[in-house]
Amino acid sequence: MDLEYGPEYDDFRSEVINFIKENEDVKLTGPMRDESRVNWQQKLIDNGYFARSVPKEYGGYGGDMDIIKLRIIAEEFAKSPIPKAMGGQGIQMLVPTLLSLGTEEQKQQYIRPTLRGEMIWCQGYSEPNSGSDLASLQTKGELDGNEWVINGQKIWTSTAQLAQMCFILVRTEPDAPKHQGISYLLMPMDSEGIDRRPIKQMTGDSDFNELFLTDVRIPAENIVGNRGEGWQVANATLGHERGSLADPNVTQNRLNSLIDLMKTETIDGQRVIDKPIFRDRLLSIQGRLMAQQSNALRILSSQINEGQDATLAKFIVKLQGTELRHELEGLAIDAMGELGTLYEDSPHLRDHGAWQQTYMYYLGLIIGGGTNQIQKNIISERALGMPKEPKVQGA
Amino acid sequence: MYFGLSEEQKSLEENISKFLSDNAPLDAIKAVADGEEAKAEEIHKGIIELGLSGLMVPESYGGLELNMLFATVVSSALGAGTAPVPYAGAYVMAPIAITLAGDEDQKNEWLPKIAGGEKVIGVGLSEFVGAREDAGIEFENGKVSGRSLFLIDGKNADAYLLANKSGELFLIDSSSKGITVTELVTVDKTRTSIELTLDKVDATLLPGSSDLSVIEKVLDAGRLMLSADTVGASQVMLDKAVAYSLERKQFGRLIGSFQAVKHMCAEMAAELEPCHSMIWHAAHSQDSSSEDARLMACQTKSHVSEVGKQISKTSTEVHGGMGFTDELGLHYWFKRIGLNRQLLGSPELIREEAGKLQGFDQ
C-alpha cells in the first residue's frame, strides 16, 4: 500500500496550483460556443489540463497518458471555483470513439472543434420503444447512392437544441440479428428533415429532446466502423459515459456544502446539525461516501499497476454513486423542511434552488445512462456469473 | 502509488484460509458451538503456529512487528472462516496497548509471551465506549474494583486489560484474588464473552495510558479488526448466496436466473466491494498516522456494520428455508456479523463519536 504519488509529481502539482491561482478570477458567463468559452477551453488544452493525451495533430495537448497527472489536475481543479473544462457527450464519448475507431479524415475533421467547444454533439441512441433494450432500436438507415437516408425517431437526446452534430445509431441491416444490424453514423444537425422537440423535465428544465427524422440525407462516409458494427462502436463509448457519472470526489464537495448548510439552518433556534437524527443521517452518508472514495482509489490503482483487477469495483460506481448523491441532496431538503421545497425565484430560496434541482436531476441519472436496474443485471451477470433472463420468443 | 494488498499480504490471507478450510470446517465449528472446547483450542494452536499471535508485537520482543493492514488481512480471513479463536483483543488490541503505554517491565513480561502464543489477554473496553448495566471500574491504591462486561477474548485468559471511564488502562492477572468470572452467552458461539466482577483486585496501570491517544489507538485497532471480520464473513455469505442460486431450481429454472434474486446479489456485491477497499484504506491511515485515521476507523466500523447487517439478512433470504437451518450453518456467519456490529460501539454510537471528531458540536 502506497498512497503517495511520488516526488516527481510534486512539481507537477505546484504547476497546476500556480495556473489555478493565476486564473482564479476567470468567470465564464456567455452561452455555449461563446468566444470566451472557446478561448478558455483552448488555454486549458495548451497547458495540458484538458485533452491531455489527445495527439497534437487532432487538437489535443499531445501529452503522455499519465493517470496520476490527470488525477492531480482533477483534484486541484475540484478545490477551486475556476471554470472546469467543458464536458458533454461529444468530448466524453465521441472523441474517445473516433480516436480508437474513426478514420483519419474523421479525426482531422471533428476532434479539434469538439475539444475547443466549437462543435457541440448530441447522442442519438434511445428510441421511444428502445430504452433499456437499446439494441432493439428501429430507426432506419438506407444507403442510396453515396448517401445514407435516415428515417425514425430518437428520444432523450440531450443538448440537441444546441448541437451541430449527432452521433446516431441506426438499423442498416434489417435482416441481421439485432446486435449485428446497427451502424454508427455522424449526422449534421442542420440536415433537412430533422425536427427537434424539447422534452420538459420534472426539474422544469429541458435538457432533452425528441428527434423526428424524415428522409434525412447524410454522406455515406459519415460512418464510424463498418456497417453492422455500430453496437460494438457504441459500447466502446458507453464505458466512457458510465465512468464519468457520480464521481465520489464531486460528491465530497456536495457533502461539505451539506455540512455547512446543516450548521446554518435552524429549527426553533437550534442548528439542524445538533439534532441527533439529522446528524446521524449525515454521518451515514459520509460513511458510504468514504467507502466509495476508497473504491475509487482501488480503481485508480488498477489503472496504473498492471495485473491489479478492479472489475467489480468499476461495475458498481454508477449504481452506488447516483443513489448516494440522490440521497445526499434529499437530506439537504429535509434539513430545510418546508424551505427545502422552495424553487425558481421564491423568497427564502437557498442556494438558487440547487438542492431540489440536483435531487431531481440525480433521479434522472439513476434512470439514465443504463437504469440502475440494468446496472444490477450487469453486476450479477458479468461480475457474479449469474445467468441472463431466459429470452422471450420473438424479442 | 499502489492501493491494495501486497503479494505477502495476499499469501498470508491464503495461508489462513487454507489452514481454516483444512482444520476448521463447518463440522468443527458446530462442535465448538456445542461446547467442545478442545476443538477450539486445537484451532487456536494452529493459528499460533501460523505466527498470528506475534504479528503486532515489536521485533525486539520476539514478534513480527507488522502493521494494521496485515492485521486486517488476518481478521478478514478469520471472519470468513468463522474461526473460533482469540484475535482482536488478545493479539491486536492488547499488544498495541502494552507497546504504546506499558513500562519496560510490563513489556518484558507480556509481549514475548503474547508473541509466542503462551499468554492470552482479554480486553474490556466496553465501559469506556458506553457502559451498560451501570458497569465500570475504579482504580485506587493499586487495586481495581467494579464490573466489566463483554470482554473480547476474555474466557480462559491469563490476564485482563481493562479501561476506566477516563481511558486509563490496567492489567490484572486472572489468577489474582477478588475476581469473579461470569460467562456471557451470546448468539455467536464461535467466540466467547465474559463479565468480570472485581473486588479490590491487584492491578498495574499502563503508565502511558494517561494520554488519551493510547486508548483511542487501541479502540481504532479493535474496531478495524471487527470491521475486517465482518467484511470477511460478509464476502462468504455473498459467495454462498450466489453459489446456492446457481444450484437451486424452481419453476424449472435456476433461481439465480430470476431478476429478483440477481438484484439481491448485485446489491450485496455493490455494497460489499467498496468495504474491502475501505478497511485497507482505514488500516493504512492508521499505519501512516494520517490526520483522519480516527474518523476513518469510526466510519469504517459503522458503515461496514450496516453493510454486514444487510448482507447477512439478504444472503439468508436467497437461501430460502435452508438459510434458516442449522444444517446449512449459514447462521454462524449471520451471528458473527451480529456480534461484531455491537462490540466496541454500535453504528449509531460510533457515528455520534465521528460527529464530535469533526467538530460538529462547534
Contacts between the chains, C-beta under 8 A, distances in Angstrom:
chain1	res1	chain2	res2	distance
A	1	B	2	6.6
A	1	B	3	6.5
A	1	B	4	7.0
A	1	B	5	7.6
A	1	B	6	7.3
A	1	B	69	5.8
A	1	B	280	6.6
A	1	B	284	4.7
A	1	B	287	7.7
A	2	B	1	6.0
A	2	B	2	4.9
A	2	B	3	8.0
A	3	B	1	6.4
A	3	B	3	6.6
A	3	B	284	6.7
A	3	B	288	7.6
A	4	B	1	6.7
A	5	B	1	5.4
A	6	B	1	7.3
A	68	B	1	6.3
A	259	B	360	7.7
A	263	B	360	7.8
A	273	B	360	5.4
A	274	B	360	7.9
A	274	B	361	7.5
A	276	B	352	7.5
A	279	B	351	7.8
A	279	B	352	7.7
A	279	B	355	5.3
A	279	B	360	6.4
A	280	B	348	6.1
A	280	B	351	5.5
A	280	B	352	7.5
A	282	B	355	7.8
A	283	B	299	7.5
A	283	B	302	7.5
A	283	B	351	4.0
A	283	B	354	5.4
A	283	B	355	5.7
A	284	B	302	7.7
A	284	B	303	7.8
A	284	B	306	7.3
A	284	B	347	8.0
A	284	B	351	6.8
A	286	B	299	6.4
A	286	B	354	7.5
A	287	B	299	4.3
A	287	B	300	7.8
A	287	B	302	5.6
A	287	B	303	3.5
A	287	B	306	7.5
A	287	B	351	7.3
A	287	B	354	7.9
A	288	B	303	6.2
A	290	B	278	6.5
A	290	B	281	8.0
A	290	B	296	6.7
A	290	B	299	5.1
A	290	B	300	7.5
A	290	B	303	7.0
A	291	B	274	3.9
A	291	B	275	6.0
A	291	B	277	7.2
A	291	B	278	4.5
A	291	B	303	5.6
A	291	B	307	8.0
A	292	B	274	5.6
A	293	B	281	7.9
A	294	B	274	6.1
A	294	B	277	3.7
A	294	B	278	4.4
A	294	B	280	7.2
A	294	B	281	4.0
A	294	B	282	8.0
A	295	B	273	6.6
A	295	B	274	3.8
A	295	B	277	4.9
A	295	B	278	7.7
A	297	B	3	4.4
A	297	B	277	6.5
A	297	B	281	6.6
A	298	B	3	5.3
A	298	B	4	6.3
A	298	B	276	8.0
A	298	B	277	4.5
A	300	B	1	7.5
A	300	B	3	6.9
A	301	B	1	6.4
A	301	B	2	5.7
A	301	B	3	3.7
A	301	B	4	5.8
A	304	B	1	6.0
A	304	B	2	7.6
A	305	B	2	5.5
A	305	B	4	7.8
A	308	B	2	7.9
A	308	B	4	5.9
A	312	B	269	6.3
A	312	B	273	4.9
A	313	B	273	5.6
A	313	B	274	7.4
A	313	B	277	7.1
A	316	B	269	7.0
A	316	B	270	4.2
A	316	B	273	5.7
A	316	B	274	7.3
A	319	B	266	7.9
A	319	B	270	5.4
A	320	B	270	5.5
A	320	B	271	7.8
A	320	B	274	7.0
A	373	B	259	7.8
A	373	B	263	7.1
A	375	B	266	7.6
A	376	B	259	7.9
A	376	B	262	6.7
A	376	B	263	4.5
A	376	B	266	3.8
A	376	B	267	6.8
A	376	B	270	7.7
A	377	B	259	7.0
A	377	B	262	6.6
A	377	B	263	7.9
A	377	B	266	7.5
A	379	B	266	4.0
A	379	B	269	5.7
A	379	B	270	6.2
A	380	B	262	3.8
A	380	B	263	7.0
A	380	B	265	5.3
A	380	B	266	4.3
A	380	B	269	7.7
A	381	B	262	7.4
A	383	B	269	6.4
A	384	B	242	5.2
A	384	B	262	8.0
A	384	B	265	5.6
A	384	B	266	7.1
A	384	B	269	6.0
A	385	B	242	7.4
A	385	B	246	7.7
A	386	B	242	6.6
A	386	B	245	6.7
A	386	B	246	7.0
A	386	B	256	4.6
A	386	B	257	7.1
A	386	B	261	7.9
A	386	B	262	5.1
A	386	B	265	6.5
A	387	B	246	7.8
A	387	B	254	6.1
A	387	B	256	6.1
A	387	B	257	4.3
A	388	B	257	7.3
A	389	B	257	6.5
A	389	B	259	6.4
A	390	B	253	6.9
A	390	B	257	6.7
